Amino acid sequence: MTHRRDAVPRALVCAGALAAFAGLWVVLSPPPQSALAQGAAARALAAAREAPSLDAVADRVAGQLPEDARAVVVLPVAPHRPPGRAGSARVCVLVGQLDPSSVRVLSSVGGVIGSTEAPDGWQAAVSVPVPVEPPLGAALSLLLGAAVLGAAATELPRRRTAAARREEHLVRGLCELLPGLPDRAAWRLRTVLVAAGVRVLVPDGDPVDPTAHRVVGTEPTGDAALAGTVARTVRPGFADGDRVLVPPAVVVFTASRAGR
């Protein structure tokens, strides 16, 4: 009975996710963003940085938004700023990383998205309503759909059925798609994957694991303690829980020969 009860929702999840994945290829190369939305994102980020406290960020940013616009501001975690969520109906303030509910703040407007990111990790994205929804809005909706479908899939019992394998192939395909995307599209896809529970793997300094790492080079070292550890990550990997979806490509320290 449990198997029959799970079969229908699992099939729906997989079918919807595969459709979203196919749609990404069509819309992940949008035309230039609206200058209005891009300028609003820059002003929102500046206002957030000038706020005297975390509680004041939403009001400061709201004062810079066009009418009916929505914004999401992401602040990096700091000793005095632990991970969390705050803000208002118009401005979502996150400390740490995006989540699906914050993405819905932007997609609810159905307009043009403008975004900006500072080198130190501060980010801002603003959605400005327009009469006709541009392709970027469709891309964001597809990414949101993929995240929601991924969350639904993890709530279903994890049986190694054909449907489960299709789900894994979907997430792995999205992860492998990242390196070839433009920076802005890659950032959006990465944040949605992370919000759906996918972990980014950068194993610098860890012991090399042939079952989880793809070794693409070696680097000699005179420090015996470093031999057999990851010197640097050439390309990050991705994991869903304890299961590695895409192994990170790494360079490994090897002991240098005596006398060399």
Secondary structure as GFF3:
##gff-version 3
##sequence-region A 1 260
A	DSSP	alpha_helix	2	27	.	.	.	ID=ss1
A	DSSP	alpha_helix	35	50	.	.	.	ID=ss2
A	DSSP	three_ten_helix	54	56	.	.	.	ID=ss3
A	DSSP	alpha_helix	57	62	.	.	.	ID=ss4
A	DSSP	beta_strand	70	75	.	.	.	ID=ss5
A	DSSP	beta_strand	84	87	.	.	.	ID=ss6
A	DSSP	beta_strand	91	95	.	.	.	ID=ss7
A	DSSP	alpha_helix	100	107	.	.	.	ID=ss8
A	DSSP	beta_strand	112	117	.	.	.	ID=ss9
A	DSSP	beta_strand	123	128	.	.	.	ID=ss10
A	DSSP	alpha_helix	135	155	.	.	.	ID=ss11
A	DSSP	alpha_helix	162	177	.	.	.	ID=ss12
A	DSSP	three_ten_helix	178	180	.	.	.	ID=ss13
A	DSSP	alpha_helix	183	195	.	.	.	ID=ss14
A	DSSP	beta_strand	198	201	.	.	.	ID=ss15
A	DSSP	beta_strand	214	221	.	.	.	ID=ss16
A	DSSP	beta_strand	230	235	.	.	.	ID=ss17
A	DSSP	beta_strand	237	240	.	.	.	ID=ss18
A	DSSP	beta_strand	243	246	.	.	.	ID=ss19
A	DSSP	beta_strand	249	255	.	.	.	ID=ss20
###
